[in-house]
Amino acid sequence: TGPGRTRKDKDVSVSSREIIYVRTDRAEAFEVGELLDVSWAARSAGHPYPVAVSRAAWRSLIAAAGRGARDEQAELHAALVSLTKCVRDAGIAAEVSFESFGTRLTAFYGPGDSWEPVVTIKAPWERRS
């Protein structure tokens, strides 16, 4: 491994001149602030699995709602209720698109670091990883 890299990090060669850094550890994404753990709010919205929101999805949701920080809890709860309703109506799939406050979001269902079921909500332009 190179400087600052761990065995869980992977270099993926896209071309002979371009290297992309890929983070494969969910716990590390929480530590560096790329993911926000909102599992407590997901449980109150009726969602059965741990849920994380990417930083970009969070910014999109709060900006679309047009409110300040004091209303973030309400926007988050509304988005999670929307996700839970969508899953109840359509069933759980590997990827579920839903809308909250006019913002399109995508929830990815998959295994966590220890293969436990987890959900990651991302903005549409973000990759699954």
N, C-alpha and C positions, 0 to 999 in steps of 0.2 A: 504494500500500500504506500502511497505517496504522502507527502507532508499534509497534515490536517485531514487525512482520509482514514476511514475505518474499513474493516472488511465488509460491512453492510453497504457501503457506497459502491456504486458501479459507474464506470465510464462507458458510455455507449457511443460508438463511432458512427456518425451519420455520413461522413465522407472522409476522405483521407486528410482533410485539413480542419475538420470541425469536431470538437469533443463536447459532449453535453454531460453535465453533472446530474446524476439522478439520486434522489434521496429515497432509500427503501425502508427506513425505520420510522414508523408512525410516532413512537415516543420522542424521537429526536425532533420531528416536525412540531410537536407540542412545545418542546424545550425552546426552540428558536422562534416560536411565535407564528409559524406558518399555518398551524391549525389551532383552533380554539375549541376546548372541550365544553360542549353544551349538553352533556348527557343528563344533568339534573333537570334542565328545562325540557328536554325530550321526554323524560319520564312523566313530567307533569302534563305534557301534551298527549300522553297515551302511547308514546313510541317505545317498543320493547327493547331496543338495542342501544348501546352507547353511540352517541352522535358527536361528530366534530364538524366545524365549519371552517373553510379556508378563509384566510385574511381577506382575499379579494371578494369572495361571496358576501362576507360580513359587510364590507364597505359598500358593495352594490346594494345590498338590502337596506342598510341604514340610509344611504343617500336617496334611494328610490322612495323611501317612506317620507323623506323630507322633514324629519324631526331631529331633535338633538339627543344627546346622550341619555337624558332622563327617561326617554321613551324606548330605549334599546331593548329593554326586557319585553315590552309589549310587542315590538316588531318581531323579535326572536320567537316568542310564543306563537304569534300568528303564523309565521313561516313553518314552524314545527307542526302546528295543527294542520296546516295545508298539506304538508308532506304526509302526515299520518292518514289524513282523509284520502289522499291520492293512492296510497298503498292499500288501504282498506277497499277502495273501489276497484283498483286494477290488479291487486296482488303484488307481492314482493318480486322484483326482478333485479338483475345485476345492476341496472341503471334505471332510475326513475326521474323524469323531468316534471317539474311542477312550477307554479307561479305564486308569488306573494308580493303584494304591493306593486303589481305590474312588472316585477323583476323575475325573469326566468332563471331558475336554479336547477342543478342536477345533483341528485343524491346517488352515490355509488355504494352499493352493498357488497361487502366482501370480508375477507379475514383480516383481523388485526395482527399485531406482531406475534401473538401467541395462538394464532388461528381461531380466535374467538370472533363471533359475528359482530361487525361494526359498520357504521354508516359514515360517509364523508360527503358533506354538502359543498359543492363547488360552483363557481360561476361558469356559464356555458363555454367560455373560451379556455378554461383550464383543462388540463389533461387528467386522466383518471389516476395514474400512479399512486 
